[in-house]
Amino acid sequence: MKISFLGGGNMASALIGGMCGRGFEAADITVVELDASIRERLQTTYGVAVLAAPDAGVFGSDVLVLAVKPQQMKAALAPFVGVLRETLVISVAAGLRLVDIGRWLGNTGAACPRLVRCMPNTPALIGAGVTGMFAAPEVDTAEREIAERILAAVGSIVWVDDETRLDAVTGISGSGPAYVFHFIEALEAAGLAQGLDAASARRLAVGTVLGAARLAEASEDSPSALREKVTSKGGTTAAALAHLAATGWHDTLIGAVEAASARSRELGEQLGQD
């Protein structure tokens, strides 16, 4: 199976590294990237083929992964208009809708690329990402499995049955790492305010978030049940949670996700304009 990447930035590099670690052959992977320094790094690190512009081999790939910036996608796809035939096209570009990608590829008739849209997040850079995925109706089971295998190389995956749900995915997991970093930042600041040194405050904050997430993943209990188990009536945790409730923290976070999801919808409309 021949796989080509259009764009060789951080997400493409993470995917290629994960794929090579999970049985994909470097000899089967080609990257089209304008930046010479990025091409050299990818070739040196992973042994993949690199090109400054697509060639016949890229046009004939079984899979084409779109990993350029959303604002650059239309121009980057210009050489591919009308030349792809039943290629599996996987987009990891944030916000871009399949209808727009298909239009830019000149999709007409039965012989056209099969399109899958993905929303990975930045922990994919260390193989700990979670990716929301949606496949166009033309994508068959085998092609879905291929797309899943590629994205699973950098973490877990979640399929959605409606492309509009990817806006919610963006609000939760796409933007979510920033919420977690902000929470860690606040925990660190609280530790400093309580007299801890910076190194200890950071270690405690990061370790707490990491450990709690691992416990939530491993436990059969819901997050609310886990929260209740560590909240003794009249205890320290109860006091902290009461303060958070009084500030409307829970609803504020839900509102933040809604704002991010709404912005994702807006960007999809803007980016898809000709």
C-alpha positions in Angstrom: 0.0 0.0 0.0 1.5 3.3 -1.1 0.8 6.3 1.1 1.6 9.9 0.3 1.5 12.9 2.6 0.7 16.4 1.3 2.6 18.4 3.9 5.3 17.3 6.3 4.7 19.4 9.4 4.3 18.3 13.0 1.1 16.2 12.6 2.4 14.5 9.5 5.7 13.8 11.3 3.9 12.4 14.3 1.8 10.1 12.0 4.8 8.9 10.1 6.7 8.2 13.2 3.8 6.3 14.7 3.1 4.4 11.5 6.8 3.3 11.1 6.6 2.1 14.7 3.5 0.0 13.9 4.5 -2.0 10.9 4.2 0.5 8.0 7.2 0.3 5.7 9.1 3.6 5.2 9.7 2.6 1.6 5.9 2.9 1.0 5.6 6.4 2.3 6.2 9.6 0.3 6.0 13.2 1.6 5.4 16.2 -0.5 6.8 19.2 1.3 7.9 22.6 0.1 10.4 23.3 3.0 13.7 21.7 2.2 14.8 21.5 5.9 11.6 19.6 6.8 12.2 17.2 3.8 15.7 16.5 5.0 14.5 15.9 8.6 11.8 13.5 7.5 14.1 11.6 5.2 16.9 11.4 7.8 14.6 10.5 10.7 12.3 8.0 9.1 13.8 7.0 5.7 10.7 8.0 3.8 10.8 9.4 0.2 10.5 13.2 0.0 9.5 15.5 -2.8 9.1 19.2 -3.3 6.2 18.7 -5.7 3.8 15.8 -6.4 4.8 13.4 -9.2 3.0 10.5 -11.0 3.8 8.2 -8.0 2.0 10.5 -5.6 -1.0 10.8 -8.0 -1.2 7.0 -8.0 -1.0 6.5 -4.3 -3.5 4.2 -2.6 -3.8 6.8 0.3 -3.2 10.5 0.3 -3.1 12.2 3.7 -3.8 16.0 3.5 -1.6 17.6 6.2 -1.1 21.1 5.0 -2.5 24.2 6.8 -6.2 24.7 6.1 -5.6 28.2 4.6 -3.2 26.6 2.1 -5.3 23.5 1.2 -7.0 24.8 -1.9 -3.8 25.9 -3.6 -2.0 22.7 -2.5 -4.7 20.5 -4.1 -4.6 22.3 -7.4 -2.2 19.7 -9.0 -4.5 16.9 -7.9 -7.7 18.2 -9.6 -9.2 15.4 -11.7 -6.2 13.1 -11.5 -7.0 11.0 -8.4 -9.0 7.8 -9.1 -10.6 6.1 -6.2 -7.8 7.2 -3.9 -8.5 7.2 -0.2 -8.0 10.8 0.9 -7.6 11.5 4.6 -7.7 15.1 5.8 -6.2 16.1 9.1 -6.7 19.8 8.4 -8.8 21.4 11.1 -12.1 22.9 10.0 -12.1 21.9 6.3 -15.4 20.2 5.3 -15.4 17.2 3.0 -17.7 19.0 0.5 -15.1 21.7 0.0 -12.2 19.3 -0.2 -14.1 17.3 -2.8 -15.0 20.4 -4.8 -11.3 21.5 -4.8 -10.3 18.1 -6.0 -12.8 18.4 -8.9 -14.9 15.4 -7.8 -17.3 14.4 -10.6 -18.8 11.1 -11.5 -18.3 7.7 -9.9 -14.5 7.6 -10.2 -13.4 10.0 -7.5 -11.4 10.0 -4.2 -12.9 8.4 -1.1 -12.8 11.1 1.6 -12.2 10.8 5.4 -12.0 13.8 7.7 -10.1 13.6 11.0 -9.7 15.9 14.0 -6.6 14.8 15.9 -5.2 16.7 18.9 -1.7 17.8 19.9 -0.9 14.9 22.3 -0.7 12.9 19.0 2.8 14.3 18.9 3.8 11.9 21.6 1.5 9.1 20.5 -1.1 9.9 23.1 -3.7 11.7 21.0 -7.4 11.0 20.4 -8.8 11.6 17.0 -12.4 12.1 15.9 -13.1 10.7 12.4 -15.9 10.9 9.8 -16.0 9.0 6.5 -18.0 10.0 3.5 -20.7 7.4 2.4 -18.5 6.2 -0.5 -15.8 5.0 1.9 -16.2 1.2 2.4 -15.4 -0.9 5.4 -11.9 -1.8 4.3 -11.0 1.8 3.6 -12.3 2.9 7.0 -10.0 0.3 8.5 -7.1 1.7 6.7 -7.9 5.2 7.8 -8.3 4.0 11.4 -5.0 2.1 11.3 -3.2 5.2 10.2 -4.7 7.6 12.8 -4.5 4.9 15.5 -0.7 5.1 15.1 -0.8 8.3 17.2 -3.4 7.4 19.8 -7.1 6.3 20.1 -9.8 7.1 17.6 -13.6 7.9 17.8 -15.8 7.6 14.8 -18.8 10.0 14.4 -21.7 9.3 12.1 -22.4 12.9 11.1 -19.7 15.3 9.9 -21.1 18.2 11.9 -20.3 16.3 15.1 -16.6 17.0 14.4 -17.3 20.6 15.5 -18.1 19.1 19.0 -15.0 16.9 18.7 -13.0 20.1 18.0 -14.5 21.8 21.1 -13.8 18.9 23.4 -10.6 17.1 22.3 -9.2 19.4 19.6 -9.1 22.4 21.9 -9.2 20.3 25.0 -5.5 20.1 25.7 -5.4 23.9 26.1 -8.1 23.6 28.8 -6.0 21.0 30.6 -2.8 23.0 30.3 -4.7 26.0 31.7 -5.9 23.9 34.6 -2.4 22.7 35.3 -1.3 26.3 35.1 -3.9 27.3 37.8 -2.9 24.4 40.0 0.8 25.5 39.8 -0.1 29.1 40.6 -2.2 27.9 43.6 0.8 25.8 44.8 3.1 28.9 44.6 0.5 30.9 46.5 0.5 28.3 49.2 4.3 28.6 49.6 5.5 25.7 47.5 8.6 26.1 45.4 8.1 26.2 41.6 9.5 22.7 40.8 7.3 21.1 43.5 4.2 23.0 42.4 4.7 21.9 38.8 5.4 18.3 39.7 2.3 18.0 41.9 0.0 19.7 39.4 1.2 17.7 36.4 1.3 14.4 38.3 -2.2 14.9 39.7 -3.7 15.5 36.3 -1.8 12.6 34.8 -2.7 10.2 37.5 -6.3 11.2 37.7 -6.7 10.8 33.9 -5.1 7.3 34.1 -7.4 6.3 36.9 -10.5 7.5 35.0 -9.4 5.6 31.9 -8.7 2.4 33.9 -11.8 2.5 36.2 -15.2 1.2 35.4 -16.7 4.0 37.5 -17.9 7.2 35.9 -15.9 10.4 36.5 -18.7 11.6 38.8 -18.5 8.4 40.8 -14.8 8.7 41.1 -15.2 12.3 42.3 -17.7 11.2 44.9 -15.4 8.6 46.2 -12.7 11.1 47.0 -15.1 13.7 48.5 -15.6 13.2 52.2 -18.5 15.1 53.7 -17.0 18.2 55.4 -13.5 17.5 54.2 -11.0 19.4 52.2 -12.1 18.2 48.8 -15.7 19.1 49.6 -14.6 22.6 50.5 -12.8 23.0 47.2 -15.6 21.6 45.1 -18.1 23.8 46.8 -16.0 26.8 45.9 -15.8 25.7 42.2 -19.6 25.2 42.2 -20.1 28.7 43.6 -18.0 30.2 40.8 -20.0 28.3 38.1 -16.9 26.5 36.9 -18.8 23.5 35.6 -21.1 25.6 33.4 -18.2 27.8 32.4 -16.3 24.9 31.0 -19.4 23.6 29.1 -19.8 27.1 27.7 -16.1 27.2 26.6 -16.6 24.0 24.7 -19.7 25.4 23.0 -17.8 28.5 22.0 -15.0 26.4 20.5 -17.5 24.3 18.6 -19.3 27.3 17.3 -16.0 28.8 16.1 -15.2 25.5 14.4 -18.5 25.8 12.4 -17.7 29.4 11.5 -14.2 28.5 10.4 -15.5 25.6 8.2 -17.7 28.0 6.4 -15.0 30.6 6.0 -12.3 28.2 4.9 -14.6 26.6 2.3 -15.3 29.8 0.5 -13.8 30.1 -3.0 
